[in-house]
Amino acid sequence: MKAIEIKNLNKKYKDFELKDINFDVEKGTVMGLIGANGSGKTTILKSILSIIKYDGDIRILGEEISREIKDKVSSVFEEYFIGEYLSSKEVEKIYSDIYSKWDSNYFHELLEKLDIPKNKKYKDFSKGMKIKLKIAIALSSRPKLLILDEPTSGLDPVIRSEILDIFLEYMEDEDNSILISSHITTDLEKIADYITFIDDGQVIFSKEKYDLEENYGIVRVSEEDFEKIDKSLIKKFKKEKYQINVLVDDVEKFRKNYPNFVVDRSTIDEIMVLYLRGDKA
């Protein structure tokens, strides 16, 4: 059974639309969703949760969204409302009535681990503290699926690392799955199993992270050497001041054809930038 199945998802706004979005999230895996601001990532997440209306077919844990399915799903969005004058203790009283598997002990454990005050009013929290509380709430409902929109945004590197470790701990249960949208691609390099790249409302690719790490690379060449390369081996290229950066998606084949060229490993950031800013050969 798949955690999420998305088939032919379309959503049209006045100045933007999702166009035939298709991808799956395998059960027991972490899918990272990447793309520039305004590419459609949050719209996809809201469609999955039926927060907005859409055209297409979406299944969560093998079923259409329902009250029973919602009880197995938790999400973190920056804009989700929490009463300004509520403390963490008071928030727990509300959510313990919403989720059937709410784990009070785990919630208080997370408050301690993430240094979240129990009696301070939400309105007095910093941005980072608000995000941490939302993550604690999401995890304490003991969901089978986590849907996260920029969950580590605004957090310092130490707290981000702590949060990622908590997500990895959550994933030790093979029945659990995560779909996470993030601009911090180094976080995804740490926890994601798959990467789906969205641009202008369309899926550019949906691949195993291993495929990106092992098969994608960047060749940095002069204009003279660039002309020697078989253009069918080039995914995208970008001219810089002193060199041309060439993105390839079959490192082994490229090295066989051009053994004297150096092929560097590419980060998710570099792949995304070259796809968005680079030219086709």
C-alpha positions, -999 to +999 in steps of 0.1 A: +000+000+000+012+035-008+011+063+017+000+088-010-011+083-046-016+114-067-031+110-102-038+138-127-040+165-100-051+199-115-059+231-097-064+265-114-061+299-100-063+333-117-025+335-122-013+300-115-022+263-120-012+228-112-010+208-144-014+170-143+006+163-112+014+126-108+036+110-081+034+085-053+048+084-018+058+048-009+048+036+026+077+037+050+096+064+031+103+101+032+095+121+001+111+155-002+092+181-023+114+208-038+109+238-061+112+276-061+087+298-043+053+298-061+061+265-079+030+248-064+044+228-035+020+241-008-010+239-032-002+202-037+000+196+001-033+214+007-049+194-021-038+161-005-054+172+028-086+185+010-080+220+024-087+232-011-108+219-039-091+203-069-095+181-099-079+146-100-076+116-078-057+115-045-056+085-021-041+085+014-032+052+029-051+035+000-083+055+006-100+088-001-098+114+026-122+108+054-126+115+091-109+081+099-080+088+075-076+124+089-071+108+123-040+090+109-025+121+093-008+151+109+005+182+092+026+213+099+019+245+080+032+279+091-002+295+087-021+269+108-039+288+135-032+283+172-050+306+197-027+335+206-035+333+243-032+296+247-002+280+265+013+246+254-006+229+282-039+244+270-031+235+234-027+199+245-062+198+260-076+208+226-056+183+205-061+154+229-098+156+221-092+158+184-069+128+179-078+093+191-042+082+196-029+114+212+001+106+234+003+130+263+035+116+277+053+120+243+040+155+239+055+166+273+087+147+264+089+167+232+083+200+250+113+192+272+135+180+244+127+211+222+128+235+251+092+246+246+077+265+276+046+249+290+029+280+305+040+308+282+013+322+258+016+313+221+016+350+211+048+355+230+066+326+212+093+334+187+087+322+151+110+292+157+093+283+189+059+284+172+072+259+146+086+236+172+052+235+190+034+227+158+059+198+152+054+185+188+016+186+182+019+168+149+041+140+163+021+135+195-010+125+175+010+094+166+001+097+129+009+072+101+016+100+077+032+134+083+027+162+058+052+190+065+054+224+048+088+241+055+089+226+090+125+237+098+122+272+084+133+298+110+151+273+132+189+275+139+211+246+127+213+229+161+175+228+166+170+218+129+193+189+134+174+179+165+141+180+147+155+159+118+167+133+143+131+132+157+117+127+122+142+099+116+132+083+149+096+085+138+105+067+106+119+038+125+084+025+124+081+011+088+044+019+088+051+056+090+057+080+060+066+116+055+059+141+027+081+172+034+084+204+014+116+223+022+138+250+008+166+237+030+178+209+007+206+198+030+178+187+054+163+166+026+197+151+018+198+139+054+163+123+057+147+119+023+144+086+003+128+103-027+128+138-042+100+153-063+109+185-081+080+209-089+083+239-112+056+262-125+029+238-114+044+207-131+065+177-120+100+180-134+110+147-119+102+123-091+132+101-083+150+082-056+175+104-038+201+076-045+196+081-082+203+119-078+234+112-057+249+084-079+239+094-114+238+132-115+270+152-117+284+186-127+312+191-153+329+224-152+345+232-186+358+259-208+338+270-239+362+251-260+357+219-241+320+224-240+318+223-278+335+188-277+307+173-256+279+152-271+249+174-264+227+144-259+246+137-226+238+172-213+207+177-192+212+215-186+241+239-188+248+274-174+275+298-185+294+315-158+321+342-160+350+318-164+335+284-171+303+265-182+286+243-156+272+212-173+246+190-155+246+153-166+223+126-154+244+096-163+278+101-147+291+067-156+283+071-193+298+105-194+330+094-178+333+065-203+330+090-232+351+117-216+376+101-192+398+132-190+369+155-178+363+159-141+328+152-129+319+165-095+291+152-073+260+175-075+239+186-045+202+188-047+205+226-046+229+225-077+206+202-096+176+225-089+194+257-098+207+243-131+172+229-140+157+263-133+184+287-145+202+266-170+197+262-207+190+231-228+218+220-250 
